[in-house]
Amino acid sequence: MAFAIDRSSLLARLAGDGEFASLAAGSNVVFALATPAATLIQIRVQDGRPFGGAGADFTVILEEDAWISLLAEQPTPGTQHILAHLAPRGAGEVRGDHLAFAQHIHLVRRTVEVLAGRADVPPTPVDLSLVEGRYVRVDVDGWGTCDVYVESVGTGRPIVFLHTAGADSTQFHGLFSLADRFPGRRLISFDLPWHGRSSPAQARRLLDYELTSETYAGCVVAVIAALELEEPPVLVGASMAGAAVVEVAARHPTSIAAAIGCQVGPRVGNRHNAWLRNPKVNQALFVPEWTFGLMSPNSPKADRDRVWWGYSQGGYAVYERDIVYYTTCWDIDNVAPMFDAATPPVVLMSGAYDYTVPPAATMSLAQRVPGAVFHEMPELGHFPHAENPVAFAEHLRWALATFE
């Protein structure tokens, strides 16, 4: 029997879905879901409400087995989102108006979620009553003077967490709420300049942001020095920040005690996109959608939504500039000659659901870093620290134990 979608049932479920209604407000578009052989459904969204439609502005076409995998209760890692099935990773395609697809990808994503109807799990409770925040002033070569916002919780041996591209340290609020799982540790995070509560460098124009290996590592080391910690910290980061912790371990080995990098390979491609900085595409919708599907569908929806929300708040083009660093500056070949006896211990961890940096890529990087330990996180994706802090806390505890 051919794969099919119950049109009436889906439209009724979308009409009753509060999230779809919020995402669709102000939208007027017709889109279709299809296989190469047949159109499965056409949906007309008018003034935020879904109807049956015709004359689609764009059509998302996947093979039947791709639709079945995408909608499974437990998708195979790497098949959990529409973008995983489109070029350059899959055989699926978008026909019609590609600009309209970029402008309305949030509606396609939510439609697929409603169609899949997966069970959810409770979110991570967040309690920030013990978190302390302040600013430190640092000078960064290439940027100048920067006032950087820092948060911390707990006391003891320091761990410094770096946020992902275009984001800020609120990504660690769930993990900070689990500080009692890290006795004798002080958890610290900060917003890079141009991110979150850290303003652009004082002598630079607001839109004059550029991130390089030198400015990134230099900023991290400057903040660590400004904090006047009693001992060098363990440095933790994922994605772009996963690359940064390896860069710091190579370029400034005495500044940290150890490095824990997640979701990073020897180099990263296929993450830059023309829509990331296109005035016809709403950055506050497209950027969070570009990243949302990289998370595990088994992670709490509320926690994944917090990641989405964080990505909807970034300054104009900051995410795009960060991705330029991640896809052009970061390359293990650039720092491999710097590793020597002074290089601190390195643990590299990988969430299985990340289809941009799968575990095989992180394992390959581990083979290029002397003494590095590789560890897979089978239940997690690209934002392990934020999409499921409870699960990530246990992997982090394991990684910390390898240094002790």
Secondary structure as UniProt FT lines:
FT   HELIX           7..15
FT   HELIX           18..24
FT   TURN            25..26
FT   STRAND          28..34
FT   STRAND          39..46
FT   TURN            47..48
FT   STRAND          49..52
FT   STRAND          58..61
FT   HELIX           64..70
FT   TURN            77..78
FT   HELIX           82..85
FT   TURN            87..89
FT   STRAND          92..96
FT   HELIX           98..116
FT   TURN            129..130
FT   STRAND          132..140
FT   TURN            141..143
FT   STRAND          144..153
FT   STRAND          157..162
FT   TURN            165..166
FT   HELIX           169..172
FT   HELIX           173..176
FT   TURN            177..178
FT   HELIX           179..181
FT   TURN            183..184
FT   STRAND          185..190
FT   TURN            193..194
FT   TURN            196..197
FT   TURN            202..203
FT   TURN            206..207
FT   HELIX           213..226
FT   TURN            227..228
FT   STRAND          234..238
FT   HELIX           240..251
FT   HELIX           253..255
FT   STRAND          258..262
FT   HELIX           274..277
FT   TURN            279..280
FT   HELIX           283..292
FT   TURN            293..294
FT   TURN            297..298
FT   HELIX           301..311
FT   TURN            312..313
FT   TURN            316..317
FT   HELIX           318..324
FT   HELIX           325..329
FT   HELIX           332..335
FT   HELIX           336..338
FT   TURN            341..342
FT   STRAND          346..351
FT   TURN            352..353
FT   HELIX           359..366
FT   TURN            367..368
FT   TURN            370..371
FT   STRAND          373..377
FT   TURN            378..379
FT   HELIX           384..387
FT   HELIX           389..401
FT   TURN            402..403
//
